[in-house]
């Protein structure tokens, strides 16, 4: 994400509320779609992976490095002035925007594919509203 040619990509997975986020780290990284950039072969993964203190363990740092991604993970027991907040606010803002949709505040659907479809629709509406403001 540090590359000026990285256009960004979004990936989300659906899990149970009682699952730890760390269990979905690698599947989520593999879910990121190829992104555009410089001419040539499309990039498969971002340069950097930002994460909060929940991922602060050498095992997860090593797994991310093995994929060719530089992990920027906040350290436990340190002050909150690590500078990662200026990048993580994008994720938190996306969660807040999705909560505008009553159907997505609480997961009522039993099937994960239906919930994923509603979330995708919510993301599309958010993007459309942003683009509409700019035009």
CORSULLIN-V243604 format. One record per residue. N is the residue number from 1. RES is the residue in one letter. OMEGA is omega in degrees with one decimal (* if undefined). BURIAL is I if it has 16 or more other C-alpha atoms within 10 Angstrom, else O. Layout:
n:N res:RES omega:OMEGA burial:BURIAL
n:N res:RES omega:OMEGA burial:BURIAL
This chain:
n:1 res:X omega:178.9 burial:I
n:2 res:X omega:-179.2 burial:O
n:3 res:X omega:178.4 burial:O
n:4 res:X omega:-179.1 burial:O
n:5 res:X omega:-179.2 burial:O
n:6 res:X omega:-177.4 burial:I
n:7 res:X omega:176.9 burial:O
n:8 res:X omega:177.7 burial:O
n:9 res:X omega:-178.3 burial:O
n:10 res:X omega:175.2 burial:O
n:11 res:X omega:178.9 burial:O
n:12 res:X omega:175.9 burial:O
n:13 res:X omega:-179.4 burial:O
n:14 res:X omega:176.3 burial:O
n:15 res:X omega:175.8 burial:O
n:16 res:X omega:-178.4 burial:O
n:17 res:X omega:-178.0 burial:O
n:18 res:X omega:179.0 burial:O
n:19 res:X omega:176.6 burial:O
n:20 res:X omega:-178.7 burial:O
n:21 res:X omega:-176.8 burial:O
n:22 res:X omega:-179.1 burial:O
n:23 res:X omega:-178.1 burial:O
n:24 res:X omega:-176.3 burial:O
n:25 res:X omega:-177.2 burial:O
n:26 res:X omega:175.9 burial:O
n:27 res:X omega:178.8 burial:O
n:28 res:X omega:177.0 burial:I
n:29 res:X omega:179.2 burial:I
n:30 res:X omega:179.8 burial:O
n:31 res:X omega:179.5 burial:O
n:32 res:X omega:-178.8 burial:I
n:33 res:X omega:175.6 burial:I
n:34 res:X omega:-176.7 burial:O
n:35 res:X omega:176.7 burial:I
n:36 res:X omega:-179.7 burial:I
n:37 res:X omega:177.3 burial:O
n:38 res:X omega:177.5 burial:O
n:39 res:X omega:179.2 burial:O
n:40 res:X omega:-178.3 burial:O
n:41 res:X omega:-180.0 burial:O
n:42 res:X omega:179.3 burial:O
n:43 res:X omega:-179.1 burial:O
n:44 res:X omega:-176.7 burial:O
n:45 res:X omega:176.8 burial:I
n:46 res:X omega:177.9 burial:I
n:47 res:X omega:-170.8 burial:O
n:48 res:X omega:174.4 burial:I
n:49 res:X omega:176.6 burial:I
n:50 res:X omega:180.0 burial:O
n:51 res:X omega:179.1 burial:I
n:52 res:X omega:-174.1 burial:O
n:53 res:X omega:178.7 burial:O
n:54 res:X omega:-179.4 burial:O
n:55 res:X omega:-175.3 burial:I
n:56 res:X omega:174.8 burial:I
n:57 res:X omega:-176.8 burial:O
n:58 res:X omega:179.0 burial:O
n:59 res:X omega:-177.5 burial:O
n:60 res:X omega:175.8 burial:I
n:61 res:X omega:-179.9 burial:I
n:62 res:X omega:-179.8 burial:O
n:63 res:X omega:-179.7 burial:O
n:64 res:X omega:178.3 burial:I
n:65 res:X omega:179.7 burial:O
n:66 res:X omega:177.3 burial:O
n:67 res:X omega:179.8 burial:O
n:68 res:X omega:-179.3 burial:O
n:69 res:X omega:178.0 burial:I
n:70 res:X omega:-179.8 burial:I
n:71 res:X omega:171.0 burial:I
n:72 res:X omega:-174.3 burial:I
n:73 res:X omega:179.0 burial:I
n:74 res:X omega:-179.7 burial:I
n:75 res:X omega:175.4 burial:I
n:76 res:X omega:176.9 burial:O
n:77 res:X omega:177.5 burial:O
n:78 res:X omega:178.1 burial:O
n:79 res:X omega:-178.3 burial:O
n:80 res:X omega:-178.7 burial:O
n:81 res:X omega:-178.3 burial:O
n:82 res:X omega:-179.0 burial:O
n:83 res:X omega:-179.8 burial:O
n:84 res:X omega:-178.6 burial:O
n:85 res:X omega:-179.4 burial:I
n:86 res:X omega:175.7 burial:O
n:87 res:X omega:-178.4 burial:O
n:88 res:X omega:-178.0 burial:O
n:89 res:X omega:178.5 burial:O
n:90 res:X omega:179.3 burial:O
n:91 res:X omega:-179.4 burial:O
n:92 res:X omega:177.5 burial:O
n:93 res:X omega:178.0 burial:O
n:94 res:X omega:176.1 burial:O
n:95 res:X omega:-179.9 burial:O
n:96 res:X omega:179.6 burial:O
n:97 res:X omega:178.2 burial:O
n:98 res:X omega:178.2 burial:I
n:99 res:X omega:172.4 burial:O
n:100 res:X omega:-176.6 burial:O
n:101 res:X omega:-174.7 burial:O
n:102 res:X omega:-177.5 burial:O
n:103 res:X omega:-177.4 burial:O
n:104 res:X omega:179.0 burial:I
n:105 res:X omega:177.3 burial:O
n:106 res:X omega:-179.8 burial:O
n:107 res:X omega:-179.8 burial:O
n:108 res:X omega:-176.6 burial:O
n:109 res:X omega:177.4 burial:O
n:110 res:X omega:-178.4 burial:O
n:111 res:X omega:-178.3 burial:O
n:112 res:X omega:-178.7 burial:O
n:113 res:X omega:177.6 burial:O
n:114 res:X omega:177.3 burial:O
n:115 res:X omega:177.7 burial:I
n:116 res:X omega:179.1 burial:I
n:117 res:X omega:177.8 burial:O
n:118 res:X omega:178.8 burial:O
n:119 res:X omega:176.7 burial:I
n:120 res:X omega:177.2 burial:O
n:121 res:X omega:177.4 burial:O
n:122 res:X omega:177.7 burial:I
n:123 res:X omega:179.3 burial:I
n:124 res:X omega:179.2 burial:O
n:125 res:X omega:178.2 burial:O
n:126 res:X omega:179.2 burial:I
n:127 res:X omega:179.5 burial:O
n:128 res:X omega:178.5 burial:O
n:129 res:X omega:178.4 burial:O
n:130 res:X omega:179.3 burial:O
n:131 res:X omega:180.0 burial:O
n:132 res:X omega:177.3 burial:O
n:133 res:X omega:-176.8 burial:O
n:134 res:X omega:-177.7 burial:O
n:135 res:X omega:* burial:O
